Each structure stands twice: as structure tokens, then as C-alpha cells.
Amino acid sequence: MNTAGHKALSFITAALEAKKTVYISTMTKVISVTSRNVATWAKANRPLFKLVDGDLYIGSGKSYNKLTMGDTTLVGIRAA
């Protein structure tokens, strides 16, 4: 399966492995994610990003927010 979620997660993973910061933007805010953020979540035994039925989610407090749905990306994702 090669949904938008799989593509986005591959992009995010590659950027973080290259020591880049990933920026996830909605209409009202931008979230910056570094490998340090991912490590902090992993230390708490929770993934920061997770795929569920091909949809990508990002952790937010005790819940997760959807970043993709099917072949549609709901947010902007870039790396620098």
C-alpha cells in the first residue's frame, strides 16, 4: 500500500535521519519536529508518528491528530 500516509512517513523519517527539522503546518500553526522530539516520545513508549490503516497520525498530548487520509495530505509537510 502506497498511500499519502506511507509517503509522508517515509519523507519525515528520511528528513529526521538526515538531522533536519520537519515542519508540519496547518492553517493556523506550524509544528517543528526534530529527532529529539521523536526520542522523547519513544522514551515514553509511544511513537510520535503512527500509521493506522494507511493514515498518518502525530501525537498530541494523550491523543493523536490525523495528518493524512487515504491519498490526501491534510497538512503541509516540509523539511529544512
C-alpha positions in Angstrom: 0.0 0.0 0.0 1.4 3.4 -1.0 -1.0 5.9 0.4 -0.2 9.5 1.3 0.5 8.4 4.9 3.2 6.0 3.8 4.8 8.6 1.5 4.7 11.3 4.2 6.1 9.0 6.9 9.0 8.0 4.5 9.7 11.7 3.8 9.6 12.5 7.6 11.8 9.6 8.5 14.4 10.4 5.9 14.5 14.0 6.9 14.9 13.2 10.6 17.6 10.7 9.8 19.4 13.4 7.8 19.3 15.6 11.0 16.8 18.0 9.5 13.9 19.7 11.2 10.4 18.7 9.9 7.8 21.4 9.8 4.1 20.4 9.8 1.8 23.3 9.1 -2.0 23.7 9.4 -4.0 26.8 8.5 -3.2 28.3 11.9 0.1 27.0 13.2 3.4 25.3 12.4 4.9 22.5 14.4 8.6 21.8 14.2 9.7 18.2 14.9 13.3 17.1 15.4 14.8 13.7 16.1 14.9 14.8 19.8 11.1 15.1 19.9 10.8 11.6 18.4 13.3 10.2 21.0 11.3 11.9 23.9 8.1 10.2 22.7 9.9 6.9 22.3 11.3 7.1 25.8 7.6 7.3 27.0 6.9 4.1 25.0 4.7 6.0 22.5 5.5 6.7 18.8 5.3 10.4 17.8 4.1 9.3 14.3 2.0 6.2 13.7 0.2 4.7 10.7 -3.3 3.3 11.1 -5.0 1.8 8.1 -2.6 3.8 5.8 -3.4 7.1 7.5 -0.6 9.0 9.3 -1.1 10.5 12.8 1.0 12.7 15.0 1.0 12.5 18.8 -0.6 15.4 20.6 -0.8 15.1 24.4 -2.5 11.8 25.1 -4.2 11.6 21.7 -3.2 11.6 18.0 -4.2 14.0 15.2 -4.6 12.8 11.7 -2.2 14.2 9.1 -3.3 12.2 6.0 -6.5 10.5 4.9 -6.3 8.0 2.1 -4.5 9.7 -0.8 -5.0 13.2 0.7 -2.5 15.0 2.9 -4.3 17.3 5.3 -1.4 19.4 6.3 1.8 20.9 4.8 5.0 18.9 5.5 8.4 20.2 4.7 12.0 19.8 6.0 14.9 22.2 6.3 
